[in-house]
Amino acid sequence: MVNTTFISDNKALLKIGWFSTGRGEGSYGLLESTLNAIDSGELHGEITFVFVNRAEGQTKQTDRFLTFVKSRGIPLITLSSRDFRRAHNNEPWANLREAFDKAVIELLGPFDADIAVHAGYMLIAPVLCSEYLTLNLHPALPGSTIGMWQQAIWDVIGKRLIRTGAMIHVSTINVDEGPVIATAEFSVRGRHFDSHWEEIDGFDLKTLKQKQGEELGLFKAIRKAGLLRERPLLVETLKAVSQGQIDPTGSKGIADLTQTVEKSIMD
């Protein structure tokens, strides 16, 4: 189990417990890039287990994720939140969160980890984040969007922002509001974006959502740029934690990893 205090030992492997719903390319890419960093020796760590809150056969996207985890020989633990709710007479999920978390913790009892990572884990987990020192990747900068990545992008478009980014923060019972430990920013202006901004000139956000939705060129461009940076941001944060350069409890301020992330993209 994870102790909610953290003591860095630069010589020891950082043991990481991984939580995901495995619902799409973002979740898959985050796990793959972290494993690549471990394989290359860039990240001195290991993923000791992967927990997924879906069962095999629920969706093709999650099945792809599960197959990948199995192919890497990582202990895989699943408990379908959908089936859990059905087994409890389809009660409102707010009434089941704590019971589900406790069931997950029991399943994970045999496994050890120094920290946990929520990477595309789509559940609010009040008991889990108390049991584990947990880092969460959120696709927005501090003080901006709370919620899904789609909403974060629509907020950028609706507010005509010039910059956006992502952050790694400590998971708490307050969704997306735990202490921030690392950020990376990027501009949504320039040659990859300007023509898309011109296309939406004069249109309000409601119209853009209704007519084009996530197929909007600007929406896709921002998503692509965000995904490109989220993966190295998570890897660089874990590296810094393993080397004692970042305190994963969030008690020593925020590390701006923008330059490091941009360099990794260029390499």
N, C-alpha and C positions, 0 to 999 in steps of 0.2 A: 504494500500500500504506500501511498504518498504522504509524507509529512508536510504539513502546510508551512513549515519553516524550511529554509533552504540554505545549505552550507556548500559552497563551491569547493571542489577538489579538481584542480586542473589536470591531474594525472588520471583521474577516474573517468570511465565512460559515462556520458550523460544518458541516463535511462529515461526513455520517453514513452509514455502511454498515449495512444492516438485514438481520438474519437471523431467519427464522421458519419454522416448519413449516406455518403457516397452517391449523391444524386446527379452528378454531372462532371463536366470537364475540369471545372475548378478544383473540386475535391480530389479527383484523380491526379491532377498535375501537382498539387501541393504535396501529396504523399510521394509521388514519383521523384520530384525534385529533391525532397529531403533524403530519400533513400540513395539517390545518386550522389549527394554530398557525403553521405556516410560511406558509400562504396569507394569513393575517391580518396577518402581520408581527410577531406575538407572539414567535415563535422565529426568530432570525436564523440560519437554517441551510438546508441542503438535503440530501435523501436521494439519494446518488450511485448507489446500487444497492440492490436487494433480492435476497437469496439465499434460496431455498426448497429444502428437502431432500425435496421430492416433485415428481413430474412431473405434467403435465396428464393428467387422466383417472383419477388414483388415488382421489380422494374428491371428493364434491360440495362439501364445505366448503373444501377447498384450491383447487378450481377457481374458486370465488367469489373467494377471496383473490387468485389469479393474475390473474383478469379485472380486478379492481380496480387492481392494480399497473399492468397494461398500459394501462388507461384513463387513468392519470395520466402516462403517458409516461416512467416511471422504468425505467432499465435493469433487466431481470429475468433472473436467472441461476438455473437449476434443475439439480439433480443428485439423482436419487432415491436415498436411502440404502437403500431396499428393493431396488431394481434393482441397486445396487452390490453388495449382499450376495449376491444371486442370481448375479451374474456372478463371484463369488468362492466358489462352491460352498457357499453358506450357512454359511460359517464363523461362529463366535461373534463378535458385533459387537465385543466387547472386543479381538479380534485385528485388527479392521479400522479402528478409529477413526482411528489415525494416518494410514493410507493414504487414507482418505476425506477427512480434513482437508487433506492435501497436494494431493489432486485439486481440492478446492474452492479452495484458495489459488491454484492455477494458473489456474483459470477466472476468478478475480477480479483477476488480474494487471493488466489494462488500467484498472482503476478505482481512484480515489483516495478516501481518507476520513481524517478526523482521529481519529474514534472509531467503534467498532462497537456496535450494540445487539442483544442477544438478547432478542426479545420473542415468547415462545411458541415458541422454538427448542428442540425436544425431544431434542436429542442432547448427550451429553457430548463436548466438543470440546477435547481437550488441546493440540493443535497450533495450532488457530485462536486460542485465548486467549493463546497465546504470541506469535503473529504480530500480533495486533490488540490494541489497548487496548480491551477490551470491557466494556460495562455490561450487566448482566442484571437484569431485573425479577423479584423473587421475592415471592410472595404470603404472606409471613409476616414477623414481626419478628425482628431479630437474636437468636440464641440459642434460637430455637424450631424449627419444623419444617424439615427438609431433605427436598426431594423435591417431588412434584406438588402442585398447588393443592388437589386433592381431599383429600389427606392433611392439608394444613394446616387445612382446615375441620373435618375429623373430629377433629383434635387439639383445636381450640377447643371443640368439643362434648363430647368425652370428658373433657377437663380442666375443663369448666365455667368457661372463662375469661371475664373481664369485658371485656377489650379484645384486639384483634388489629390487624393492619395489613399493610403491605407495605414492601419495601425495595428500593433500587437498590444493587447491589454490583458490584465488579470481578470478572469471571469469571476463575477460576484452574483449575488441574487438580483442585483440591479442590472438589467440587460444592457450590454454595450457601454456600461458606465464605470467599470472597474478601473483601477490605476493603469495608466498607459505607460508602457516601458519602451516602445520604439515606434517610429513613424518613417514613412517615405512619401515624398510629394512628387507630383509631376504636373506639367502644364497641359491644359487642354486647348491650347492655341498653337498655331504654327502649321506647317505643311500637311500634317496628318489630320488636321481638324478644321482649318479655316473654311474650306469649301463646304463642309458639312454644316457649319454654323450659318453660312450664307443661305443654304437650302431651307433653313427653318426660320429665316428672318420674316417677321410679321405674323407668325403662327403662335397661338398660345399653347400651353402645355397640354391642356385637355384635348385639343384637336390633334396634336401630335401623337398622343397615346391612343386615341380612338382610330386614327387613320393608318398609322404605321406601326405603332407599338415598338416592340423590341427589334423590329426589322429596320427601324430608322437608322440611317447611316451614321449619324452622330452617336447614337446610343451604342452601336456596335463598335465604333472607333474607341470610345471611352472604355468599354468593357475589355477590348483587346489590350489596350494600354495598361489597364489595371491588372489584368491577369499576368501580364508580362512582368510586373513588378511585385505582385503579391508573393510569388514563389521565392525569389531571392530575398525578399524582406523577411519571410519566415525562417529561411535557412540562415541568413546572417544574424538574426536575433538569437536563434538556437546556438550558433557558433559563439556568439558573445557571452551567452549565459554559461556555456560549457567552459569558457576561458576565464570566467569570473569578471568579465568587463561590464555585464549588465546584471543588475539584481532583479530576478524574476518576480519578486514580491511587489515591485513598483515603488519601493520606499526611497529610491535614490534618483528620482527624476526620469526624464524621457531622453532616449538616445535618438538623435536625428540621423537615420541611416540613408538619407537620400543619395548622397554622393557614392556611397558604397554600392547601393542597389543599382544606380545608373552605370557604374563601372562594370558591374557583373553582367549587365545587359549588353554592353559594348564588347566585352571580351569574347 
